[in-house]
Amino acid sequence: SEALGKLPDAVNFWLGEASAVTSMHKDHYENLYCVITGEKHFILLPPSDRPFIPYEHYQPAVYRQREDGDFDVVDVADSDKVPWIPLDPLKPDLELYPDYRLACPLHVTVKAGEMLYLPSLWFHHVR
């Protein structure tokens, strides 16, 4: 609250291991990423790169646990499709998404004890 001059819109605690990876997305609120142990690798793109970032519409889905403990992905049939970014910024398919060549991604590593301020509407991919 003191750093941003207001109460936070959300407070999230993300605990992940080395194989935890997000899809490319943006948040409508500001973020402060603090790394306690290990490190996080960010690919960041400013809102001005939006014309070069592809969006497609996907059916929402949920995980359902089976009796054997595994999970199935089940479409939520009565929901509207949602926009999502299909691009993998680690291996962008430039034949399928040629406009992404014009994007200017920033690669940032945040190590234990460090913090990253990420303004709202910046696209980011985290691993």
C-alpha positions in Angstrom: 0.0 0.0 0.0 2.8 2.4 0.9 4.7 1.7 -2.4 1.7 2.2 -4.6 -0.1 4.9 -2.6 -3.3 2.8 -2.3 -4.6 -0.6 -1.1 -3.7 -3.4 -3.5 -6.4 -4.6 -6.0 -5.3 -8.2 -5.3 -2.8 -10.1 -3.2 -1.5 -13.3 -4.7 1.1 -15.8 -3.4 2.4 -18.0 -6.2 4.4 -21.0 -5.1 6.0 -22.9 -8.0 8.7 -25.4 -8.8 11.0 -25.4 -11.8 8.5 -26.8 -14.3 5.8 -24.1 -13.5 5.2 -21.9 -16.6 2.5 -19.5 -17.4 1.0 -18.7 -20.8 1.5 -15.2 -22.2 -1.0 -12.9 -20.6 -1.6 -9.4 -19.2 -3.1 -8.2 -15.9 -5.3 -5.2 -15.4 -3.6 -4.3 -12.2 0.0 -3.5 -11.2 2.2 -6.3 -10.0 5.1 -6.5 -7.6 6.9 -9.9 -8.0 9.1 -10.8 -5.1 11.2 -14.0 -5.3 12.0 -15.6 -2.0 14.2 -18.5 -3.2 15.3 -19.6 -6.6 14.6 -17.4 -9.6 11.9 -16.5 -12.1 12.4 -15.8 -15.7 10.1 -13.2 -17.3 9.5 -12.3 -20.9 7.9 -8.9 -20.9 6.2 -7.0 -23.7 4.8 -3.4 -23.4 1.2 -2.7 -24.2 2.3 -0.9 -27.4 3.3 -4.4 -28.8 -0.4 -5.5 -28.7 -0.8 -5.3 -32.5 1.9 -8.0 -32.8 0.5 -10.4 -30.2 -2.1 -12.9 -31.5 -5.3 -13.6 -29.7 -7.7 -16.5 -30.4 -10.9 -17.6 -28.7 -11.1 -20.8 -26.6 -13.8 -22.7 -24.8 -13.3 -22.4 -21.0 -12.5 -25.7 -19.3 -12.0 -27.1 -15.8 -10.0 -30.0 -14.3 -12.0 -32.9 -13.0 -10.2 -35.6 -10.9 -10.9 -39.2 -11.9 -11.2 -42.0 -9.4 -7.7 -43.1 -10.2 -6.3 -39.7 -9.2 -5.5 -38.4 -12.7 -7.3 -35.4 -14.1 -9.3 -34.8 -17.2 -9.9 -31.4 -18.9 -13.6 -30.9 -19.4 -15.0 -28.0 -21.5 -17.5 -25.7 -19.7 -20.1 -26.0 -22.5 -22.5 -23.3 -21.3 -19.8 -20.6 -21.2 -18.8 -18.1 -23.9 -15.4 -18.5 -25.5 -12.6 -16.4 -24.0 -9.7 -14.6 -25.7 -6.3 -16.2 -25.0 -2.8 -15.8 -26.5 -1.8 -19.0 -28.3 1.8 -17.9 -28.9 4.6 -19.6 -27.0 7.2 -16.8 -26.6 9.9 -19.4 -25.9 9.4 -20.9 -29.3 7.2 -18.5 -31.3 5.9 -19.9 -34.5 6.7 -17.0 -36.8 5.2 -18.7 -39.8 1.8 -18.8 -38.1 2.2 -15.5 -36.3 4.5 -13.4 -38.5 3.6 -10.1 -36.9 5.3 -11.2 -33.7 8.6 -10.5 -35.4 7.8 -6.8 -34.8 7.4 -7.3 -31.0 10.2 -6.2 -28.7 10.3 -8.7 -25.8 12.4 -8.0 -22.8 14.0 -11.0 -20.9 14.4 -10.5 -17.2 15.6 -12.8 -14.4 14.5 -12.0 -10.9 16.6 -13.8 -8.3 16.0 -14.5 -4.6 15.7 -11.3 -2.6 14.9 -9.3 -5.7 11.6 -7.7 -6.8 10.1 -6.8 -10.2 7.6 -4.0 -10.6 5.3 -4.8 -13.6 2.8 -2.1 -14.7 -0.7 -3.0 -15.6 -1.4 -4.2 -19.1 2.2 -5.4 -19.8 2.2 -8.8 -21.4 4.2 -11.4 -19.5 5.3 -15.0 -19.6 6.8 -16.4 -16.4 8.9 -19.6 -15.8 
